[in-house]
């Protein structure tokens, strides 16, 4: 527990440990005075507490409590002293009961009530009574409003009792509020969220957290975790496999000749031969292709791709006409993408938008591809704006966010 929170607990204990004015009255008792029978043991309790003689102090409080016919003020003052003794001696149950009595009283000022709620919660946490800490912190936050230190304690209280779902929920809310307020969440907050999502086997949430980590704290290990998460996520559909290869290539982790060959073949299967050729040429330029025992096979594939590009250029107008009558917008998206790769940018992007409007099988994959086409055409700002609209939990959003990271500085990616 942080020292500041521990001090908060001691402070709330000190509130009720302040010397109180004990006006001891005779038979004509005013409203806020203590009788001798109550006042004397409470003075003894205060002296014992100052000497750290907790057992003697609590015994004196019990003596005062046993006096019959006490006034409301006497009951309140006894509860104050009991809370002080219990808090300083570490008796969580007794302190909580006394604080509850004081919090319920109209005599306690609002600020003091909030400090007592904070004290209850922090004492329970210190005593490793995490369920009671959760209850206490939630009551405090409900009464006091947002408090980052107490929210952190709440997250830890959930996490330490293995309630990962609630720990993740509160941590995510805290991170979201900070990002919305223009603040950068700490690396440890994001790491704790990732730890919860790992325990919950929430692969989509985990990948999203890694993307956020990579954007604010661009370390190679976070990129590796994101890319691994995409490759093993069972929700990723076949239509995104090419895009996973492409972001891996953009991240500089695609080096195996077989990966380049697979990526080229996926682009061909997607009906995008010019994209396949561009990717293959990138493989040759990087030295991944054309250098090993597979060079002859790679050359054969390239020759096939070059022919497919020529064929596609001859049929693209017919492809577009057929796509207009297709049941979904997917064929229009493909025809439009091909136009863009052939250099007919305005026409291609217009056809892709037509495909999105018609309704593709997966609108998020459609928006991802439109964004990538805009970037390929040199319209980076438009592409980033489109990529920011990609949503869902099947990997399309994660891939879009990674492209945004590659295309923008970290600070700008979140505004």
Phi, psi and omega per residue, in radians:
X1 nan 2.494 -3.122
X2 -1.216 2.609 -3.101
X3 -1.115 -0.550 -3.116
X4 -1.142 -0.650 3.119
X5 -1.225 -0.671 3.127
X6 -1.107 -0.699 3.106
X7 -1.106 -0.619 3.122
X8 -1.072 -0.690 3.114
X9 -1.121 -0.758 3.133
X10 -1.151 -0.646 -3.131
X11 -1.081 -0.784 -3.137
X12 -1.137 -0.560 3.049
X13 -1.167 -0.619 -3.108
X14 -1.247 -0.469 3.127
X15 -0.917 -0.790 -3.055
X16 -1.581 -0.013 3.128
X17 -1.666 -0.061 3.139
X18 -1.110 2.496 3.123
X19 -1.011 2.257 3.111
X20 -1.795 2.671 -3.122
X21 -1.421 1.997 -3.116
X22 -1.837 1.585 3.059
X23 -1.413 1.982 -3.111
X24 -1.671 2.137 -3.042
X25 -1.872 2.903 3.070
X26 -1.561 -2.419 -3.052
X27 -1.239 -0.592 3.123
X28 -1.504 1.530 -2.994
X29 -1.580 2.185 3.067
X30 -1.300 2.972 -3.045
X31 -1.066 -0.837 -3.043
X32 -1.906 1.073 3.018
X33 -2.338 2.798 3.131
X34 -1.858 2.394 3.033
X35 -1.219 2.800 3.128
X36 -1.030 -0.650 -3.070
X37 -1.133 -0.572 3.132
X38 -1.574 -0.744 -3.044
X39 -1.107 -0.704 -3.063
X40 -1.109 -0.896 3.124
X41 -1.108 -0.536 3.117
X42 -1.197 -0.629 3.049
X43 -1.119 -0.673 3.097
X44 -1.121 -0.704 3.132
X45 -1.091 -0.699 -3.112
X46 -1.160 -0.716 3.112
X47 -1.112 -0.794 -3.141
X48 -1.109 -0.677 -3.135
X49 -1.134 -0.724 3.135
X50 -1.074 -0.507 3.132
X51 -1.605 0.122 -3.116
X52 1.067 0.505 3.070
X53 -1.686 1.418 -2.944
X54 -1.196 -0.700 -3.127
X55 -1.096 -0.773 3.135
X56 -1.138 -0.687 -3.140
X57 -1.102 -0.799 -3.119
X58 -1.172 -0.621 3.101
X59 -1.090 -0.705 3.117
X60 -1.164 -0.661 3.087
X61 -1.100 -0.728 3.126
X62 -1.083 -0.643 3.108
X63 -1.088 -0.772 3.113
X64 -1.110 -0.705 -3.124
X65 -1.094 -0.554 -3.056
X66 -1.336 -0.176 -3.138
X67 -1.175 2.242 -3.138
X68 -1.352 2.766 3.016
X69 1.167 0.605 -3.096
X70 -1.281 2.650 3.057
X71 -1.430 2.929 3.096
X72 -1.032 -0.701 3.141
X73 -1.132 -0.695 3.120
X74 -1.139 -0.750 3.097
X75 -1.017 -0.759 -3.106
X76 -1.129 -0.767 -3.106
X77 -1.180 -0.649 3.074
X78 -1.094 -0.753 3.126
X79 -1.097 -0.663 3.091
X80 -1.035 -0.847 -3.084
X81 -1.199 -0.658 3.119
X82 -1.099 -0.726 3.123
X83 -1.088 -0.747 -3.131
X84 -1.084 -0.824 -3.113
X85 -1.140 -0.809 -3.097
X86 -1.119 -0.745 -3.114
X87 -1.104 -0.776 -3.080
X88 -1.317 -0.394 3.127
X89 -1.612 -0.137 3.112
X90 1.466 0.316 3.112
X91 -1.510 1.574 -2.992
X92 -1.082 -0.786 -3.073
X93 -1.090 -0.798 -3.113
X94 -1.190 -0.701 3.137
X95 -1.125 -0.747 -3.132
X96 -1.073 -0.791 -3.136
X97 -1.076 -0.729 -3.135
X98 -1.204 -0.746 3.101
X99 -1.059 -0.733 -3.135
X100 -1.020 -0.693 3.127
X101 -1.126 -0.759 -3.131
X102 -1.199 -0.697 -3.132
X103 -1.115 -0.611 -3.118
X104 -1.299 -0.283 -3.046
X105 -1.438 2.424 3.083
X106 -1.247 -0.215 3.129
X107 -1.285 -0.410 -3.053
X108 -1.470 2.174 3.087
X109 -1.080 2.676 -3.067
X110 -0.997 -0.792 -3.113
X111 -1.062 -0.688 3.122
X112 -1.163 -0.690 3.094
X113 -1.021 -0.764 -3.129
X114 -1.113 -0.697 3.122
X115 -1.173 -0.619 3.090
X116 -1.173 -0.696 3.077
X117 -1.064 -0.742 3.120
X118 -1.094 -0.721 -3.137
X119 -1.105 -0.792 3.109
X120 -0.961 -0.850 -3.063
X121 -1.151 -0.779 -3.098
X122 -1.211 -0.600 3.084
X123 -1.138 -0.735 3.131
X124 -1.095 -0.707 3.125
X125 -1.113 -0.791 -3.139
X126 -1.062 -0.606 3.141
X127 -1.434 0.073 -3.125
X128 1.105 0.393 3.048
X129 -1.612 1.354 -2.966
X130 -1.178 -0.665 3.076
X131 -1.032 -0.741 3.122
X132 -1.193 -0.619 3.098
X133 -1.088 -0.765 3.132
X134 -1.019 -0.854 -3.137
X135 -1.031 -0.792 -3.105
X136 -1.150 -0.749 -3.118
X137 -1.168 -0.737 -3.129
X138 -1.109 -0.660 3.098
X139 -1.127 -0.750 3.133
X140 -1.070 -0.846 -3.096
X141 -1.114 -0.634 3.106
X142 -1.093 -0.670 -3.096
X143 -1.445 -0.650 -2.983
X144 -1.731 -0.324 -3.028
X145 1.533 -3.010 -3.033
X146 -1.056 2.384 3.079
X147 -2.580 1.813 -3.027
X148 -0.952 -0.692 -3.119
X149 -1.127 -0.743 -3.131
X150 -1.274 -0.580 3.072
X151 -1.128 -0.694 3.088
X152 -1.084 -0.723 3.107
X153 -1.120 -0.632 3.106
X154 -1.129 -0.785 3.117
X155 -1.038 -0.781 -3.139
X156 -1.138 -0.639 3.136
X157 -1.125 -0.724 3.068
X158 -1.155 -0.805 -3.053
X159 -1.098 -0.740 -3.069
X160 -1.249 -0.283 3.006
X161 -1.809 0.311 3.049
X162 1.112 0.435 3.038
X163 -1.583 1.314 -2.994
X164 -1.200 -0.540 -3.113
X165 -1.115 -0.815 3.133
X166 -1.253 -0.636 3.089
X167 -1.055 -0.769 3.137
X168 -1.148 -0.708 -3.121
X169 -1.048 -0.840 -3.091
X170 -1.241 -0.683 3.137
X171 -1.136 -0.717 3.122
X172 -1.091 -0.741 -3.133
X173 -1.101 -0.707 3.134
X174 -1.131 -0.767 3.127
X175 -1.106 -0.801 -3.127
X176 -1.037 -0.731 -3.127
X177 -1.127 -0.686 -3.142
X178 -1.169 -0.775 3.140
X179 -1.097 -0.747 3.132
X180 -1.079 -0.594 3.137
X181 -1.467 0.124 3.101
X182 1.413 0.223 3.129
X183 -1.722 2.740 3.088
X184 -1.665 2.100 3.091
X185 -1.118 2.616 -3.120
X186 -1.277 2.715 3.119
X187 -1.060 -0.661 -3.105
X188 -1.171 -0.603 3.081
X189 -1.083 -0.805 -3.120
X190 -1.182 -0.641 3.115
X191 -1.161 -0.662 3.124
X192 -1.173 -0.707 3.084
X193 -1.048 -0.760 3.118
X194 -1.099 -0.674 3.115
X195 -1.092 -0.730 3.103
X196 -1.116 -0.791 -3.110
X197 -1.148 -0.570 3.057
X198 -1.097 -0.805 3.123
X199 -1.085 -0.634 -3.104
X200 -1.450 -0.083 -3.061
X201 0.979 0.623 3.118
X202 -1.572 1.453 -3.026
X203 -1.145 -0.678 -3.127
X204 -1.149 -0.801 3.116
X205 -1.109 -0.700 -3.125
X206 -1.100 -0.755 -3.128
X207 -1.130 -0.669 3.120
X208 -1.093 -0.706 3.125
X209 -1.158 -0.700 3.103
X210 -1.109 -0.639 3.093
X211 -1.079 -0.763 3.126
X212 -1.115 -0.740 3.098
X213 -1.041 -0.791 -3.098
X214 -1.149 -0.525 -3.108
X215 -1.310 -0.677 -3.126
X216 -1.577 -0.542 -3.082
X217 -2.276 1.327 -2.957
X218 -1.254 1.314 3.110
X219 -1.726 2.541 -3.121
X220 -0.973 -0.613 -3.090
X221 -1.128 -0.529 3.117
X222 -1.249 -0.687 3.052
X223 -1.052 -0.763 -3.129
X224 -1.083 -0.710 3.137
X225 -1.150 -0.708 3.125
X226 -1.086 -0.860 -3.074
X227 -1.133 -0.678 3.078
X228 -1.118 -0.755 3.137
X229 -1.036 -0.706 3.098
X230 -1.130 -0.694 -3.075
X231 -1.215 -0.496 -3.097
X232 -1.801 -0.066 -3.093
X233 -1.218 2.048 -3.099
X234 -1.198 -0.246 -3.140
X235 -1.430 -0.192 -3.102
X236 -1.273 2.108 -3.099
X237 -1.392 2.847 3.126
X238 -0.968 -0.558 -3.115
X239 -1.125 -0.170 3.135
X240 -1.870 -0.027 -3.090
X241 -1.074 -0.721 3.097
X242 -1.063 -0.719 -3.107
X243 -1.166 -0.579 3.085
X244 -1.152 -0.772 3.068
X245 -1.019 -0.729 -3.067
X246 -1.176 -0.689 3.127
X247 -1.270 -0.538 3.048
X248 -1.133 -0.706 3.096
X249 -1.100 -0.777 -3.127
X250 -1.115 -0.559 -3.137
X251 -1.397 -0.125 3.096
X252 1.429 0.326 -3.115
X253 -1.916 0.101 3.112
X254 -1.709 1.850 -3.053
X255 -2.239 -0.337 -3.064
X256 -1.344 2.353 3.098
X257 -0.937 -0.695 -3.110
X258 -1.071 -0.624 3.127
X259 -1.145 -0.720 3.115
X260 -1.134 -0.684 3.123
X261 -1.139 -0.768 3.119
X262 -1.079 -0.758 -3.112
X263 -1.093 -0.730 3.124
X264 -1.099 -0.777 -3.128
X265 -1.133 -0.656 3.098
X266 -1.136 -0.672 3.104
X267 -1.141 -0.661 3.096
X268 -1.142 -0.761 3.127
X269 -1.106 -0.534 3.130
X270 -1.366 -0.041 3.131
X271 1.350 0.499 -3.097
X272 -2.151 1.247 -3.022
X273 -1.129 -0.638 3.135
X274 -1.156 -0.668 3.062
X275 -1.093 -0.720 3.110
X276 -1.042 -0.740 -3.128
X277 -1.168 -0.733 3.122
X278 -1.063 -0.742 -3.128
X279 -1.165 -0.709 3.136
X280 -1.130 -0.744 3.114
X281 -1.061 -0.631 3.086
X282 -1.114 -0.633 3.095
X283 -1.123 -0.712 3.080
X284 -1.171 -0.741 -3.110
X285 -1.107 -0.587 -3.111
X286 -1.428 -0.190 -3.111
X287 1.560 0.036 3.139
X288 -1.278 -0.555 -3.092
X289 -1.954 2.707 3.025
X290 1.458 0.128 -3.017
X291 -2.048 -0.261 -2.985
X292 -2.031 -2.896 -3.113
X293 -1.097 -0.359 -3.130
X294 -1.528 0.125 -3.029
X295 -1.010 -0.691 -3.102
X296 -1.162 -0.741 3.118
X297 -1.112 -0.707 3.134
X298 -1.105 -0.689 3.134
X299 -1.150 -0.680 3.112
X300 -1.106 -0.759 3.132
X301 -1.097 -0.721 -3.119
X302 -1.102 -0.714 3.133
X303 -1.081 -0.686 3.133
X304 -1.147 -0.703 -3.136
X305 -1.155 -0.749 3.136
X306 -1.034 -0.731 3.113
X307 -1.135 -0.706 -3.135
X308 -1.104 -0.614 3.101
X309 -1.091 -0.809 -3.136
X310 -1.087 -0.748 3.129
X311 -1.078 -0.769 -3.087
X312 -1.140 -0.675 3.111
X313 -1.067 -0.585 -3.123
X314 -1.303 -0.467 -3.024
X315 -1.906 0.009 -2.954
X316 -1.115 -0.639 3.119
X317 -1.092 -0.709 3.105
X318 -1.174 -0.665 3.086
X319 -1.021 -0.784 -3.111
X320 -1.112 -0.774 -3.131
X321 -1.077 -0.734 3.122
X322 -1.179 -0.624 -3.090
X323 -1.143 -0.557 3.134
X324 -1.033 -0.575 -3.101
X325 -1.672 0.017 -3.141
X326 -1.229 2.695 -3.084
X327 -1.192 -0.451 3.106
X328 -2.158 3.055 -3.132
X329 -1.489 0.028 -3.042
X330 -1.065 -0.772 -3.095
X331 -1.145 -0.615 3.082
X332 -1.143 -0.704 3.106
X333 -1.056 -0.738 3.140
X334 -1.162 -0.796 3.141
X335 -1.076 -0.747 3.140
X336 -1.107 -0.737 3.127
X337 -1.069 -0.729 3.119
X338 -1.080 -0.747 3.079
X339 -0.972 -0.784 -3.131
X340 -1.057 -0.790 -3.114
X341 -1.157 -0.427 3.111
X342 -1.515 0.041 3.086
X343 1.665 -0.063 3.102
X344 -1.585 1.252 -2.923
X345 -1.125 -0.935 -3.068
X346 -1.047 -0.802 3.135
X347 -1.100 -0.786 -3.097
X348 -1.077 -0.815 -3.124
X349 -1.138 -0.627 3.109
X350 -1.125 -0.729 3.124
X351 -1.153 -0.676 3.114
X352 -1.110 -0.726 3.112
X353 -1.124 -0.627 3.078
X354 -1.070 -0.721 3.115
X355 -1.119 -0.722 3.097
X356 -1.108 -0.725 -3.128
X357 -1.145 -0.615 -3.128
X358 -1.205 -0.503 3.107
X359 1.799 1.628 3.068
X360 -1.332 2.956 3.129
X361 -1.044 -0.695 3.085
X362 -2.272 1.774 -3.098
X363 -1.001 -0.570 -3.118
X364 -1.206 -0.669 3.064
X365 -1.160 -0.669 3.101
X366 -1.051 -0.774 3.138
X367 -1.179 -0.641 3.089
X368 -1.027 -0.824 -3.084
X369 -1.219 -0.617 3.055
X370 -1.087 -0.783 3.129
X371 -1.043 -0.740 -3.141
X372 -1.198 -0.618 3.094
X373 -1.140 -0.718 3.117
X374 -1.092 -0.741 3.123
X375 -1.105 -0.775 -3.130
X376 -1.075 -0.531 -3.129
X377 -1.461 0.038 3.127
X378 1.534 0.102 3.135
X379 -1.728 1.164 -2.974
X380 -1.088 -0.778 -3.107
X381 -1.070 -0.743 3.093
X382 -1.112 -0.725 -3.132
X383 -1.079 -0.775 3.126
X384 -1.093 -0.746 3.127
X385 -1.045 -0.721 3.114
X386 -1.173 -0.773 -3.118
X387 -1.067 -0.555 3.136
X388 -1.190 -0.275 -3.141
X389 -1.564 -0.097 -3.115
X390 -1.295 2.294 -3.098
X391 -2.297 -2.844 3.103
X392 1.645 3.043 -3.073
X393 -2.151 0.347 -3.102
X394 -1.722 0.162 3.109
X395 1.883 -0.367 -3.116
X396 -1.066 -0.774 -3.141
X397 -1.110 -0.733 -3.122
X398 -1.079 -0.753 3.135
X399 -1.117 -0.740 3.120
X400 -1.059 -0.762 -3.136
X401 -1.108 -0.637 3.118
X402 -1.157 -0.685 3.085
X403 -1.121 -0.696 3.109
X404 -1.043 -0.730 3.117
X405 -1.083 -0.713 -3.115
X406 -1.188 -0.515 -2.987
X407 -1.687 -0.215 -3.093
X408 -2.338 2.677 3.006
X409 -1.105 2.692 -3.066
X410 -0.943 -0.794 -3.054
X411 -1.122 -0.600 -3.064
X412 -1.388 -0.367 -3.027
X413 -1.130 -0.319 -3.041
X414 -1.911 0.259 -3.133
X415 -2.150 nan nan
